[in-house]
Amino acid sequence: MARGKRGRQGNAGRSGRADRARPIADERADERGDDAAHAPDTADTTRAADAATGRARGGRTRGRARAGEPVSARVDGGRAELVPDRDRPRGRTLLIDGAPQSHVDLDDPGYLDFSYQRRLGHVADLVAPPGRPIQALHLGGGAFTLARYIAASRPRSTQQVVEVDGPLVAFVRRELPLESGWRVRVRGGDARAGLGKVPDGWADLIIADVFSGARTPAHLTSAEFLAEARRALRPGGWYAANIADGAPLAHLRAQVATARAVFAETCLTADPAVLRGRRFGNAVLLAGDGALPVAELTRRAASDPHPGRVEHGRALADFTGGARPVSDADATASPAPPPAAFD
């Protein structure tokens, strides 16, 4: 799982602009399931807890979620709960066993609440000219936050979501329905198995945000897995991953080394405190075989409510510190967050 900061972002397609910021300690997670989940962006655990203890203000909601009242269900990953957002009438935060996983605003699917999701939103904004439909694959489903964002910012996009936690999918679809006109297909099953079914060169963008019990499964960290992702990308397509780690950053460094072994170009975006190993948190890895929009990503990350830094080229090579690429034979799951990650 990942610790991260929540901030404020405006409408779809404007992920570089923040309408409001609320500083918090870390970053949170997003989707979850046995192996298709998102890591908690712990930065805004405080606000989710406030809402859960009765200080939430809800408006009318779509689905069965009632205004101002949390709703919950048992899912494969634990106890799922949707907590009303006290600031956004139709906003809901998804928690699994009390850990914030993702946020959705039914009135504004272009709103991204978590820092690492905003950085993934920047990637989605830049993968093609503004408004052009794309084909996107999401490994990890959760509340479908990024799928909603792309559907709103790029109408007529075709998207596939792979999520292993069937009860979680049913809960989210019941309480936070997807718009009927969106071309979003949700598939059940293991993320790597689902990736293997994607035709060669199908995807403009692959987003991997996969956690099991707050850890990315080992078989989704290897060079062989990334080679499968590369196969499924069209020429010029991008692979983006949410990676959670803390000091000494051995997992993050190895993941960067692995991506550099598979793709021609890579860059990394994260809070400077995460890159320095001062706290456990989220980093977004972007990779592709063509030029990456490093300058624009740097500008957008720097202007986020909780500014991020982009590492690329020699600086990124130095960051790896001699780490070696990971193979299926020696892959391990990402590290568990420390006990205080959600305090």
C-alpha beads as a LAMMPS data file, in Angstrom:
LAMMPS data file: protein, C-alpha beads

343 atoms
342 bonds

1 atom types
1 bond types

-500.0 500.0 xlo xhi
-500.0 500.0 ylo yhi
-500.0 500.0 zlo zhi

Masses

1 110.0

Atoms # bond

1 1 1 0.000 0.000 0.000
2 1 1 1.142 3.469 -0.426
3 1 1 1.147 6.523 1.626
4 1 1 0.271 9.655 -0.196
5 1 1 -1.145 13.112 -0.066
6 1 1 -4.549 14.253 -1.084
7 1 1 -5.045 17.521 -2.791
8 1 1 -7.615 19.127 -5.038
9 1 1 -7.965 18.879 -8.756
10 1 1 -10.481 20.459 -11.037
11 1 1 -12.358 19.082 -14.024
12 1 1 -11.226 16.311 -16.349
13 1 1 -8.453 17.257 -18.698
14 1 1 -7.104 19.892 -16.292
15 1 1 -5.052 17.723 -13.973
16 1 1 -2.365 20.357 -13.817
17 1 1 -4.680 22.818 -12.083
18 1 1 -5.683 22.535 -8.474
19 1 1 -8.719 24.328 -7.172
20 1 1 -7.864 23.767 -3.531
21 1 1 -5.227 22.065 -1.412
22 1 1 -5.384 20.459 2.006
23 1 1 -2.002 19.333 3.342
24 1 1 -1.852 15.963 5.019
25 1 1 0.929 13.655 6.047
26 1 1 1.119 11.008 3.366
27 1 1 -0.464 9.282 0.384
28 1 1 -3.288 6.860 0.103
29 1 1 -4.207 3.796 -1.826
30 1 1 -6.583 3.097 -4.543
31 1 1 -7.785 -0.158 -5.869
32 1 1 -7.576 -3.412 -4.202
33 1 1 -8.433 -7.010 -4.400
34 1 1 -6.382 -10.138 -4.067
35 1 1 -4.027 -8.990 -6.766
36 1 1 -5.834 -6.205 -8.544
37 1 1 -6.060 -3.474 -5.990
38 1 1 -4.723 0.001 -5.361
39 1 1 -2.435 1.141 -2.630
40 1 1 -3.768 3.547 -0.025
41 1 1 -2.833 7.159 -0.362
42 1 1 -2.477 7.661 3.384
43 1 1 -2.092 11.375 3.161
44 1 1 -5.766 11.950 3.702
45 1 1 -6.643 9.292 6.163
46 1 1 -7.508 12.132 8.535
47 1 1 -10.310 13.478 6.401
48 1 1 -11.758 10.034 5.724
49 1 1 -11.731 9.345 9.453
50 1 1 -13.509 12.633 10.132
51 1 1 -16.256 11.652 7.746
52 1 1 -16.527 8.185 9.194
53 1 1 -17.020 9.544 12.699
54 1 1 -20.076 11.481 11.727
55 1 1 -18.739 14.808 10.519
56 1 1 -19.510 14.055 6.879
57 1 1 -22.018 16.092 4.932
58 1 1 -23.575 14.211 2.040
59 1 1 -25.889 15.294 -0.718
60 1 1 -28.058 13.163 -2.928
61 1 1 -26.297 10.113 -4.281
62 1 1 -26.714 7.737 -7.122
63 1 1 -26.971 4.062 -6.284
64 1 1 -27.881 2.809 -2.831
65 1 1 -25.503 5.017 -0.846
66 1 1 -27.632 7.356 1.251
67 1 1 -26.742 10.974 1.826
68 1 1 -24.361 11.440 4.729
69 1 1 -24.250 7.759 5.689
70 1 1 -21.394 5.299 5.087
71 1 1 -22.303 2.004 3.447
72 1 1 -20.264 -1.173 3.722
73 1 1 -20.003 -4.739 2.447
74 1 1 -17.784 -7.768 2.892
75 1 1 -15.499 -8.302 -0.113
76 1 1 -12.665 -10.697 -0.809
77 1 1 -10.113 -8.127 0.367
78 1 1 -11.867 -7.472 3.702
79 1 1 -14.539 -4.970 4.748
80 1 1 -15.248 -2.366 2.082
81 1 1 -16.785 0.933 3.119
82 1 1 -17.866 4.011 1.165
83 1 1 -17.627 7.127 3.334
84 1 1 -19.287 10.414 2.274
85 1 1 -16.998 13.337 1.500
86 1 1 -17.902 16.208 3.806
87 1 1 -16.847 18.754 1.149
88 1 1 -18.340 17.202 -1.990
89 1 1 -22.035 16.176 -1.842
90 1 1 -21.683 13.178 -4.144
91 1 1 -18.107 12.315 -3.291
92 1 1 -17.249 9.004 -1.646
93 1 1 -14.019 7.551 -0.285
94 1 1 -13.530 3.799 -0.580
95 1 1 -11.866 2.141 2.406
96 1 1 -10.855 -1.490 2.787
97 1 1 -10.458 -2.617 6.396
98 1 1 -10.248 1.054 7.360
99 1 1 -7.495 1.996 4.900
100 1 1 -8.419 4.660 2.302
101 1 1 -8.247 3.172 -1.179
102 1 1 -9.759 5.633 -3.649
103 1 1 -12.111 8.563 -4.025
104 1 1 -14.937 9.167 -6.515
105 1 1 -17.133 12.206 -7.086
106 1 1 -20.189 11.190 -9.110
107 1 1 -20.821 14.837 -10.008
108 1 1 -17.279 15.362 -11.272
109 1 1 -15.443 12.249 -12.514
110 1 1 -12.608 14.558 -13.574
111 1 1 -11.808 15.271 -9.922
112 1 1 -8.800 13.311 -8.594
113 1 1 -8.353 13.517 -4.850
114 1 1 -5.143 11.558 -4.232
115 1 1 -1.722 12.865 -5.234
116 1 1 -0.565 9.757 -7.079
117 1 1 -3.874 9.553 -8.937
118 1 1 -3.442 13.146 -10.071
119 1 1 -0.025 12.178 -11.419
120 1 1 -1.580 9.266 -13.272
121 1 1 -4.190 11.753 -14.514
122 1 1 -1.380 13.894 -15.918
123 1 1 -0.142 10.838 -17.815
124 1 1 -3.625 10.167 -19.200
125 1 1 -3.862 13.808 -20.292
126 1 1 -0.563 13.647 -22.177
127 1 1 -0.715 10.218 -23.831
128 1 1 -2.647 11.675 -26.800
129 1 1 -3.883 15.085 -27.999
130 1 1 -6.572 16.572 -25.698
131 1 1 -9.969 14.935 -26.060
132 1 1 -8.858 12.218 -28.458
133 1 1 -10.305 8.799 -27.562
134 1 1 -7.771 6.219 -26.435
135 1 1 -7.694 2.538 -25.583
136 1 1 -6.714 2.070 -21.961
137 1 1 -6.133 -1.000 -19.812
138 1 1 -6.414 -0.709 -16.021
139 1 1 -4.804 -3.463 -13.968
140 1 1 -6.592 -2.998 -10.657
141 1 1 -10.174 -1.804 -10.409
142 1 1 -11.242 -0.547 -6.986
143 1 1 -13.651 2.348 -7.493
144 1 1 -12.618 2.795 -11.183
145 1 1 -11.352 6.301 -10.458
146 1 1 -8.942 6.592 -13.391
147 1 1 -11.333 4.836 -15.768
148 1 1 -13.964 7.433 -14.875
149 1 1 -11.440 10.211 -15.376
150 1 1 -10.483 9.018 -18.868
151 1 1 -14.119 8.441 -19.845
152 1 1 -14.935 12.030 -18.858
153 1 1 -11.864 13.702 -20.348
154 1 1 -11.676 11.565 -23.481
155 1 1 -15.219 10.642 -24.583
156 1 1 -15.585 7.503 -26.709
157 1 1 -12.439 5.972 -25.235
158 1 1 -12.466 2.173 -24.978
159 1 1 -11.293 0.846 -21.635
160 1 1 -10.785 -2.511 -19.972
161 1 1 -10.459 -2.983 -16.213
162 1 1 -9.072 -6.177 -14.664
163 1 1 -10.031 -6.658 -11.004
164 1 1 -9.806 -9.932 -9.105
165 1 1 -12.159 -8.987 -6.239
166 1 1 -15.598 -9.771 -7.664
167 1 1 -17.600 -8.728 -4.570
168 1 1 -15.759 -5.389 -4.534
169 1 1 -16.662 -4.798 -8.188
170 1 1 -20.323 -5.567 -7.450
171 1 1 -20.338 -3.253 -4.417
172 1 1 -18.779 -0.334 -6.282
173 1 1 -20.958 -0.772 -9.360
174 1 1 -24.061 -0.826 -7.178
175 1 1 -23.179 2.199 -5.052
176 1 1 -21.125 4.223 -7.554
177 1 1 -22.424 3.219 -10.986
178 1 1 -20.488 3.904 -14.156
179 1 1 -22.238 6.082 -16.724
180 1 1 -24.170 3.970 -19.225
181 1 1 -22.538 5.625 -22.230
182 1 1 -18.981 4.956 -21.119
183 1 1 -17.110 2.206 -22.931
184 1 1 -15.665 0.541 -19.845
185 1 1 -15.540 -3.247 -19.669
186 1 1 -14.720 -4.842 -16.321
187 1 1 -13.120 -8.281 -16.323
188 1 1 -12.638 -10.472 -13.270
189 1 1 -9.408 -12.289 -12.584
190 1 1 -5.697 -12.025 -11.987
191 1 1 -4.065 -8.897 -13.423
192 1 1 -1.276 -10.739 -15.248
193 1 1 -3.655 -13.312 -16.671
194 1 1 -5.918 -10.508 -17.849
195 1 1 -2.984 -8.697 -19.430
196 1 1 -2.098 -11.877 -21.286
197 1 1 -5.500 -11.827 -23.021
198 1 1 -5.022 -8.325 -24.449
199 1 1 -4.157 -8.367 -28.168
200 1 1 -0.729 -7.225 -29.309
201 1 1 -0.529 -3.462 -29.727
202 1 1 -4.048 -2.831 -28.389
203 1 1 -3.449 -0.250 -25.648
204 1 1 -2.451 3.391 -25.830
205 1 1 -2.057 3.360 -22.058
206 1 1 -1.706 0.645 -19.416
207 1 1 -2.129 1.697 -15.781
208 1 1 -1.003 -0.806 -13.144
209 1 1 -2.283 -0.085 -9.627
210 1 1 -2.396 -3.534 -8.140
211 1 1 -2.174 -4.415 -4.461
212 1 1 -3.002 -7.456 -2.363
213 1 1 -3.228 -6.673 1.325
214 1 1 -1.395 -3.388 0.615
215 1 1 1.439 -5.136 -1.266
216 1 1 1.944 -5.550 -5.004
217 1 1 2.115 -9.302 -5.746
218 1 1 5.528 -10.573 -6.814
219 1 1 4.426 -11.813 -10.235
220 1 1 3.460 -8.234 -11.166
221 1 1 6.942 -6.821 -10.505
222 1 1 9.130 -8.755 -12.949
223 1 1 10.714 -8.044 -16.319
224 1 1 8.575 -10.799 -17.812
225 1 1 5.431 -9.011 -16.629
226 1 1 6.646 -5.713 -18.086
227 1 1 7.478 -7.465 -21.357
228 1 1 3.831 -8.564 -21.502
229 1 1 2.754 -4.975 -20.939
230 1 1 5.102 -3.794 -23.706
231 1 1 3.623 -6.394 -26.052
232 1 1 0.101 -5.093 -25.393
233 1 1 1.032 -1.452 -26.056
234 1 1 0.710 0.141 -29.465
235 1 1 3.887 1.753 -30.853
236 1 1 4.356 4.930 -28.831
237 1 1 2.056 3.715 -26.026
238 1 1 2.867 4.130 -22.353
239 1 1 2.956 1.937 -19.266
240 1 1 2.326 3.666 -15.923
241 1 1 2.502 2.041 -12.488
242 1 1 1.773 3.071 -8.921
243 1 1 4.634 1.795 -6.746
244 1 1 4.675 1.956 -2.944
245 1 1 7.890 1.904 -0.949
246 1 1 9.850 3.464 1.893
247 1 1 13.455 3.626 3.062
248 1 1 15.792 2.201 1.886
249 1 1 13.716 2.215 -1.342
250 1 1 15.120 -1.128 -2.499
251 1 1 11.828 -2.153 -4.122
252 1 1 11.350 1.148 -5.953
253 1 1 14.939 1.181 -7.213
254 1 1 14.603 -2.397 -8.471
255 1 1 11.330 -1.559 -10.236
256 1 1 12.975 1.366 -12.002
257 1 1 15.892 -0.857 -13.033
258 1 1 13.445 -3.461 -14.332
259 1 1 11.524 -0.923 -16.404
260 1 1 14.768 0.485 -17.798
261 1 1 15.727 -3.038 -18.907
262 1 1 12.463 -3.505 -20.817
263 1 1 11.548 -0.038 -22.151
264 1 1 13.634 2.516 -24.035
265 1 1 12.487 5.463 -21.908
266 1 1 11.447 5.764 -18.264
267 1 1 10.764 8.489 -15.728
268 1 1 9.587 8.588 -12.127
269 1 1 7.301 11.070 -10.357
270 1 1 6.856 11.313 -6.595
271 1 1 6.877 13.569 -3.575
272 1 1 10.506 14.547 -2.878
273 1 1 10.180 13.155 0.664
274 1 1 9.367 9.731 -0.798
275 1 1 12.297 9.881 -3.228
276 1 1 14.604 10.747 -0.338
277 1 1 13.275 7.841 1.730
278 1 1 11.907 10.098 4.456
279 1 1 8.509 8.452 4.414
280 1 1 6.659 5.510 2.950
281 1 1 4.651 6.624 -0.053
282 1 1 3.657 6.375 -3.696
283 1 1 5.737 6.903 -6.802
284 1 1 4.412 6.818 -10.368
285 1 1 6.657 5.080 -12.889
286 1 1 6.117 5.915 -16.571
287 1 1 7.744 3.908 -19.375
288 1 1 7.549 3.612 -23.146
289 1 1 9.610 3.051 -26.255
290 1 1 9.287 6.636 -27.482
291 1 1 9.974 10.039 -26.028
292 1 1 8.181 10.807 -22.768
293 1 1 6.735 14.259 -21.915
294 1 1 9.266 14.861 -19.162
295 1 1 9.177 18.645 -19.298
296 1 1 5.381 18.865 -19.143
297 1 1 5.135 16.203 -16.436
298 1 1 7.707 18.149 -14.446
299 1 1 5.687 21.350 -14.790
300 1 1 2.430 19.674 -13.800
301 1 1 3.927 17.784 -10.884
302 1 1 5.521 20.954 -9.565
303 1 1 2.179 22.792 -9.699
304 1 1 0.204 20.095 -7.870
305 1 1 -1.221 20.971 -4.417
306 1 1 1.452 18.670 -2.995
307 1 1 4.300 19.242 -5.474
308 1 1 6.102 16.269 -6.937
309 1 1 9.487 15.823 -8.567
310 1 1 10.286 14.033 -11.839
311 1 1 13.466 11.995 -12.256
312 1 1 14.667 11.068 -15.746
313 1 1 17.792 10.157 -17.668
314 1 1 21.071 10.227 -15.780
315 1 1 19.430 11.345 -12.544
316 1 1 17.081 8.355 -12.681
317 1 1 19.946 5.992 -13.473
318 1 1 21.789 7.357 -10.442
319 1 1 18.662 6.907 -8.329
320 1 1 18.643 3.155 -8.995
321 1 1 21.952 2.906 -7.156
322 1 1 23.059 -0.186 -9.039
323 1 1 19.816 -2.103 -8.462
324 1 1 19.317 -5.060 -10.782
325 1 1 16.227 -5.883 -12.851
326 1 1 13.779 -8.313 -11.262
327 1 1 12.849 -11.597 -12.970
328 1 1 10.074 -14.078 -12.281
329 1 1 12.655 -16.310 -10.621
330 1 1 13.593 -13.786 -7.940
331 1 1 10.577 -11.473 -7.742
332 1 1 9.146 -10.571 -4.344
333 1 1 6.055 -8.616 -3.303
334 1 1 6.406 -4.928 -2.532
335 1 1 7.098 -4.101 1.136
336 1 1 4.272 -3.751 3.615
337 1 1 3.683 -0.230 4.883
338 1 1 4.815 0.563 8.418
339 1 1 2.236 0.312 11.223
340 1 1 1.897 4.087 11.462
341 1 1 1.168 4.558 7.746
342 1 1 -2.470 5.451 8.373
343 1 1 -2.211 7.192 11.718

Bonds

1 1 1 2
2 1 2 3
3 1 3 4
4 1 4 5
5 1 5 6
6 1 6 7
7 1 7 8
8 1 8 9
9 1 9 10
10 1 10 11
11 1 11 12
12 1 12 13
13 1 13 14
14 1 14 15
15 1 15 16
16 1 16 17
17 1 17 18
18 1 18 19
19 1 19 20
20 1 20 21
21 1 21 22
22 1 22 23
23 1 23 24
24 1 24 25
25 1 25 26
26 1 26 27
27 1 27 28
28 1 28 29
29 1 29 30
30 1 30 31
31 1 31 32
32 1 32 33
33 1 33 34
34 1 34 35
35 1 35 36
36 1 36 37
37 1 37 38
38 1 38 39
39 1 39 40
40 1 40 41
41 1 41 42
42 1 42 43
43 1 43 44
44 1 44 45
45 1 45 46
46 1 46 47
47 1 47 48
48 1 48 49
49 1 49 50
50 1 50 51
51 1 51 52
52 1 52 53
53 1 53 54
54 1 54 55
55 1 55 56
56 1 56 57
57 1 57 58
58 1 58 59
59 1 59 60
60 1 60 61
61 1 61 62
62 1 62 63
63 1 63 64
64 1 64 65
65 1 65 66
66 1 66 67
67 1 67 68
68 1 68 69
69 1 69 70
70 1 70 71
71 1 71 72
72 1 72 73
73 1 73 74
74 1 74 75
75 1 75 76
76 1 76 77
77 1 77 78
78 1 78 79
79 1 79 80
80 1 80 81
81 1 81 82
82 1 82 83
83 1 83 84
84 1 84 85
85 1 85 86
86 1 86 87
87 1 87 88
88 1 88 89
89 1 89 90
90 1 90 91
91 1 91 92
92 1 92 93
93 1 93 94
94 1 94 95
95 1 95 96
96 1 96 97
97 1 97 98
98 1 98 99
99 1 99 100
100 1 100 101
101 1 101 102
102 1 102 103
103 1 103 104
104 1 104 105
105 1 105 106
106 1 106 107
107 1 107 108
108 1 108 109
109 1 109 110
110 1 110 111
111 1 111 112
112 1 112 113
113 1 113 114
114 1 114 115
115 1 115 116
116 1 116 117
117 1 117 118
118 1 118 119
119 1 119 120
120 1 120 121
121 1 121 122
122 1 122 123
123 1 123 124
124 1 124 125
125 1 125 126
126 1 126 127
127 1 127 128
128 1 128 129
129 1 129 130
130 1 130 131
131 1 131 132
132 1 132 133
133 1 133 134
134 1 134 135
135 1 135 136
136 1 136 137
137 1 137 138
138 1 138 139
139 1 139 140
140 1 140 141
141 1 141 142
142 1 142 143
143 1 143 144
144 1 144 145
145 1 145 146
146 1 146 147
147 1 147 148
148 1 148 149
149 1 149 150
150 1 150 151
151 1 151 152
152 1 152 153
153 1 153 154
154 1 154 155
155 1 155 156
156 1 156 157
157 1 157 158
158 1 158 159
159 1 159 160
160 1 160 161
161 1 161 162
162 1 162 163
163 1 163 164
164 1 164 165
165 1 165 166
166 1 166 167
167 1 167 168
168 1 168 169
169 1 169 170
170 1 170 171
171 1 171 172
172 1 172 173
173 1 173 174
174 1 174 175
175 1 175 176
176 1 176 177
177 1 177 178
178 1 178 179
179 1 179 180
180 1 180 181
181 1 181 182
182 1 182 183
183 1 183 184
184 1 184 185
185 1 185 186
186 1 186 187
187 1 187 188
188 1 188 189
189 1 189 190
190 1 190 191
191 1 191 192
192 1 192 193
193 1 193 194
194 1 194 195
195 1 195 196
196 1 196 197
197 1 197 198
198 1 198 199
199 1 199 200
200 1 200 201
201 1 201 202
202 1 202 203
203 1 203 204
204 1 204 205
205 1 205 206
206 1 206 207
207 1 207 208
208 1 208 209
209 1 209 210
210 1 210 211
211 1 211 212
212 1 212 213
213 1 213 214
214 1 214 215
215 1 215 216
216 1 216 217
217 1 217 218
218 1 218 219
219 1 219 220
220 1 220 221
221 1 221 222
222 1 222 223
223 1 223 224
224 1 224 225
225 1 225 226
226 1 226 227
227 1 227 228
228 1 228 229
229 1 229 230
230 1 230 231
231 1 231 232
232 1 232 233
233 1 233 234
234 1 234 235
235 1 235 236
236 1 236 237
237 1 237 238
238 1 238 239
239 1 239 240
240 1 240 241
241 1 241 242
242 1 242 243
243 1 243 244
244 1 244 245
245 1 245 246
246 1 246 247
247 1 247 248
248 1 248 249
249 1 249 250
250 1 250 251
251 1 251 252
252 1 252 253
253 1 253 254
254 1 254 255
255 1 255 256
256 1 256 257
257 1 257 258
258 1 258 259
259 1 259 260
260 1 260 261
261 1 261 262
262 1 262 263
263 1 263 264
264 1 264 265
265 1 265 266
266 1 266 267
267 1 267 268
268 1 268 269
269 1 269 270
270 1 270 271
271 1 271 272
272 1 272 273
273 1 273 274
274 1 274 275
275 1 275 276
276 1 276 277
277 1 277 278
278 1 278 279
279 1 279 280
280 1 280 281
281 1 281 282
282 1 282 283
283 1 283 284
284 1 284 285
285 1 285 286
286 1 286 287
287 1 287 288
288 1 288 289
289 1 289 290
290 1 290 291
291 1 291 292
292 1 292 293
293 1 293 294
294 1 294 295
295 1 295 296
296 1 296 297
297 1 297 298
298 1 298 299
299 1 299 300
300 1 300 301
301 1 301 302
302 1 302 303
303 1 303 304
304 1 304 305
305 1 305 306
306 1 306 307
307 1 307 308
308 1 308 309
309 1 309 310
310 1 310 311
311 1 311 312
312 1 312 313
313 1 313 314
314 1 314 315
315 1 315 316
316 1 316 317
317 1 317 318
318 1 318 319
319 1 319 320
320 1 320 321
321 1 321 322
322 1 322 323
323 1 323 324
324 1 324 325
325 1 325 326
326 1 326 327
327 1 327 328
328 1 328 329
329 1 329 330
330 1 330 331
331 1 331 332
332 1 332 333
333 1 333 334
334 1 334 335
335 1 335 336
336 1 336 337
337 1 337 338
338 1 338 339
339 1 339 340
340 1 340 341
341 1 341 342
342 1 342 343
